Amino acid sequence: MQKALLVLALLIPGVLHAQAPVSKLGSGSLEERLNQLERVMDARNAAQMALLDQMAQLQDEVADLRGKTEEHAYQIEQILQRQREIYQEIDRRLAAQPQSKSATNSQANTGETSAPSSESYSADISENEAYDQAIQLVLRDQRYDAAVPAFESFIKKFPNSTYVPNAHYWLGQLLLTDSKLDQAKVHFGKVVSDYKDSNKRGDCILKLGIIAQQQNDTAKARELYNQVLSEYPDSTEAGLARKRLGNL
């Protein structure tokens, strides 16, 4: 059937738009010319298929690169967030030390005692030391596996400590980094629900949104990001929440 169509194409001028291959087929019987034409067309089809394969391969490579770019962007965002948290913790502790000393001197002079605020050291030295040890496992030693039981032990031993919301926050951070999303959600949620005045609360709401997003609960993630914007509109967390909302 194919040969018959080729015969008609040769006999009727103008049927084929690309005449160059036919003009180069040379002399010979009609059968030989048809065979040559078939080989030319087969070669052309093979070249077109090769080009299509190359295009498909390039598309796959572009998709792979796009995925890696998005992954790297997320990792960079997490690194920047981690650095910001460390700086905040260091600033908090530097600001708290002079206040603690001042409060101690005042109490010594007046004989009065007062409950520590969320920005001051506890009067209990063992409590301070326990919290310091847990924090140092994160900030200095980077022993995250050891920091988790250290914070858990601290919360159990000092349930009324002013540092408890921060301990829950750091537990959430460590568990989130370890991809233990449900466990991290418990600690972030504890700060959000029980410690309304904590300076970590806005970040905890943001992290709950990130967890919801990672668990493919887009509606919940959107709700939490909007909560950050509503309750902490001028914060760094609001900027991150706004960016994530734009990508949902």
Secondary structure as GFF3:
##gff-version 3
##sequence-region A 1 248
A	DSSP	alpha_helix	2	11	.	.	.	ID=ss1
A	DSSP	alpha_helix	20	23	.	.	.	ID=ss2
A	DSSP	alpha_helix	30	110	.	.	.	ID=ss3
A	DSSP	alpha_helix	125	139	.	.	.	ID=ss4
A	DSSP	alpha_helix	144	157	.	.	.	ID=ss5
A	DSSP	alpha_helix	164	177	.	.	.	ID=ss6
A	DSSP	alpha_helix	181	194	.	.	.	ID=ss7
A	DSSP	alpha_helix	201	214	.	.	.	ID=ss8
A	DSSP	alpha_helix	218	231	.	.	.	ID=ss9
A	DSSP	alpha_helix	236	247	.	.	.	ID=ss10
###
